Amino acid sequence: MKMYKGIKVRIYPNKQQRELLNKTFGCCRFLHNKMLEERNKIYEDLKNDKEQLYAHNYRTEKQYKEEFLFLTEVDSRALQSERENLFQAFQKFFRGLHKGKKIGYPKFRSKKQKQTYTTYNINNNIRIDQASKRIRLPKVGWVKYRDNREINHPIKHVTVSKTRTNKYFVAITVEVEIDVQPLTAIQLHKIEAFDMSAPNFLVSETVELTNPRFYRKQERKLKRLHKLLSRKQKGSQNREKARFRLARFYEKIHNQKKDWIHKLTHSLSTQFDAIILEDLNIQGMQQLNSGLSKSVTLDFSWYQFISYLKYKLKWLGKHLVLVDRFFPSSKLCSVCGQITNDLQLSERTWTCQCGTTHKRDVNASNNLKEEGLKILQEQGITIISDNDATVGTTGSHASGDRVSPVSAGGGQGTRNPSAFRQW
């Protein structure tokens, strides 16, 4: 089975290469804005004549290069990729309108936003020299990079980016052939359901995983750095120094959070063969109140967590089950099945009419597991009971050997709450 894998490395261009990279960022942004401006103008002129509007041929990047000669100085594939990205943005927008979803209309880009461009590997114009730790980029030439991973797979395309702290990175997309088939039978003890809650991060019957809250811990220092920046005169060197210091601190928080999520998802994907979560309406949660919105956006990063977990499980042939967001996991009694409709979000414990007292998050995880098991069985996956004498290898790896559960600390261990508390 062929899959795509991304490898991000930091590059160290020289002065001339930095100038060319910055020029490429600017040309891609310029082309994006020009194409968007043209589409907006054509729409205003022809919006009453839909037949002519749909038949209109927009200018390509080649035609723009004839008008603006400075566009010829940068990688042509990067400009072509920019046109394709804008086309896909419009496709998503109109597809969202058709389905009734709120998809933002494509916007003009500013130099203050993230600087990036994508270029494709054509006739081996992108290649890597492992011995000298260099990567060749179109128009730019050979650039030094720092990474110890071996990259021996075919390169499809690369995305070059520049951070606010003036660091340059290349995300290399390679095509990998893996010999892993999706699981068709899973042992019950290798399936876990987690409730994603705001007070914690993940909660199940045996695990309570707290969030390090990297942003909240540094919020006072961030406010101080923002105040120092606001007091500097615009355009001065001192303001640029203050901006750089603030950007570097934000980058540190981002890297801490990203590293934590990577380690957590790696631990979960190696310990379990199927993980059940709720398909949360994250955008809706951000609009409830300012406090929850800040936590969901800056500290919890559930969307990023689900994305990482999804691809890591897929690489191992394992399964991620997302239960419908309208399933009443918190309000449903896991003992009698009674639904308590008047349960408030602030109530962390509640008592059902049957007399059972529930912890809200633990009860939700139990209900999610029952619903997730039904979904797995509907997908044709056999659930092997822990008491079944036929319990053996799950077939989750090419060798066929059973893998011992891995604790969050990285070593082998049993499934227990203490294995996760350090996270």
Secondary structure, 3 states (H helix, E strand, C coil): CEEEEEEEEEEECCHHHHHHHHHHHHHHHHHHHHHHHHHHHHHHHHCCCHHHHHHCCCCCHHHHHHHCHHHHHCCHHHHHHHHHHHHHHHHHHHHHHHHCCCCCCCCCCCCCCCEEEEEECCCCCCEEECCCCEEEECCCEEEEEECCCCCCCCEEEEEEEECCCCCEEEEEEEEEECCCCCCCEEEHHHEEECECCCCCCEECCCCEECCCCHHHHCHHHHHHHHHHHHCCCCCCHHHHHHHHHHHHHHHHHHHHHHHHHHHHHHHHHHHCCEEEEECCCHHHHHCCCHHHHHHHHHHHCHHHHHHHHHHHHHHCCCEEEEECCCCCCCCECCCCCCECCCCCCCCCEEECCCCCEEEHHHHHHHHHHHHHHHHHHHCCCEEECCCCCCCCCCCCCCCCCCCCCECCCCCECCCCCHHHHCC
